Amino acid sequence: MKRQILSLAIMPLLALGLVQETNAQNSDKRIGIELNAGFKEYQGDLGSALFFSKKPIYNGVGGSISHYYSPSIDLLLFGSSGDVGYQTTLPFVDAPFNEAGFKSRLFNVSVGVRYKFNNGIILPEESKLAPYLLMGWGGQYMHSRINNQERNYTGGAGVATGGLGIQYNLNNTISLRIQSLANYTFNDIWDGAPLTNGVHSRNKLNDMYMYHSVGIVYNLEKSLFGGVSSGPKVPKDSDKDGVPDKLDKCKNTPEGWIVDSVGCPLDSDGDGVYDHADSCRFTKGLVEFNGCPDSDGDGVPDTKDRCPNTAGAKEFNGCPDSDGDGVPDIDDRCPNEAGKKEFKGCPDSDGDGVPDIDDKCPSKPGPVEHQGCPDSDGDGVYDNIDKCPDVAGIVANKGCPEIKKEDVAKIALAAKGIYFETGMDVIKPESFTNLDILVGILKEYQEATVYIEGHTDNVGDPAKNLELSQKRADAVMAYLINKGIQPSRLVANGYGDTKPLADNKTKDGKAKNRRVYFQLNY
């Protein structure tokens, strides 16, 4: 579980450090104060619990004060306090004396150096993720309680420390630090099992312990040496462009200008306008337009041109006005016809407040709610939908007059008097009088459409009957056209024997089914 806790702490630091940079303790912030907490593990004559391999693992706290000396070296004073212990069973000793172990309260203080990998040689000094090695020497005090012994052990000893860590610099002031330190003590008895006793021969040297910790560091803008720099000076940058003077070929670049790697003004698109003043840094343009292009050459840069690929006028933001009505083409609904601004460049020929493009009656003034059309004949049907706009009619007939009942009767009677040569589409002469009656009625109702239907009885082949009925309907339509009826008003259809009026089983029924039918509609 404790190994997982350290892993979860380390992985976010590694991920963040790969993608970001900053400065923590450096030549400007020389003192770093750290507080940490973690776990302590024993290795000695009794055995080893290193790297969480065996319980118990005890907690500890610590801290350090470090001083920046150079990009590679920090000087430091560090220490920690906490418990270390171990329990084991001795295979060559009888119970209950075979249970060996101890628990010791430790306190140590050391001085040392930290070698940093973010030294500008291995990793950039600005790296957020800063690994390091640490070594030091000092002393420690320990108070141990030892199994199977009446007396405790209390004493001091020298200690040599070595380890490694990773520091993640959140910003110039605060850093996080994870480290593991191996502490080798110059004492072999504080665990209650000196090698001379022959208790355990796993560690032939003195006893040691490791301290794994997570800490937070606060960096101060002070020095332990009266403000005198003990490390290299920050490179001089006279024009503050981020390029040191020794590498800067343009040392007097005005502040705020964008520069290249040698400190000279940068012109990314090569148009003669330096990036700090170039409104289109990565697109080659013209000096007079602050480095932006004018693709259509109309004197309006593309960044302000509403029609960048079509030459136009400045007053219209680079767009043309083809019809000269004061409305640029991009906004003109009628770009090739002069109109009014209130109608988005379209004319209103009849002056009724409806532009011609929307006016269903552009040459006659009418109300807006009826798409600019009047009701010329006053029948309640406006001219745009009135099929007889100059003759008062009824709504049911689309503004045309109602067909008189007597005329409907005349049409029906005349239709009964139309005869054809047997099996042919030739109209018999005795039918002409009735057809002329129809012509007169049709001329009275000029806007009506005439539907002509041809029908047969069921004698003979149905397909031939259908063909014959169509030819007879066409023959009647041709007669009417010849008498001056407009072809656009006529529709002729043959239905053969598919729509009988009477029973085809009788002679009288067949006679009724052989017919031509007329109907007027608007």
Secondary structure, DSSP 4 states (H G I P E B T S, - for coil): -HHHHHHHHHHHHHHHHTT-B---SSSSS-EEEEEEEEEEEEEETTEE-GGGTSS--EEEEEEEEEEE-SSSEEEEEEEEEEEEEEEEE-TTS-TTTTEEEEEEEEEEEEEEEEEES-SSSSS-TTBSEEEEEEEEEEEEEEEEEETT-SS-EEEEEEEEEEEEEEEEE-SSSEEEEEEEEEEEES-S-TTS--GGGTS--S--S--EEEEEEEEEEEEES--TTTT---SPPPPP-TT-SSS-TTT-S-TTPPTT--B-TTSPBP-TT-SSS-GGG-TTTTS--BGGGTTB--TT-SSS-TTT-SSTTS--BGGGTTB--TT-SSS-TTT-SSTTS--BGGGTTB--TT-SSS-TTT-SSTTS---GGGTT---TT-SS--TTT-SSTTS--BGGGTTBPPPPHHHHHHHHHHHHT--B-TTS-PBPGGGHHHHHHHHHHHHHSTT-EEEEEEE--S-S-HHHHHHHHHHHHHHHHHHHHHTT--GGGEEEEE-TTSS-SS-TTSHHHHHHHSEEEEEEE-
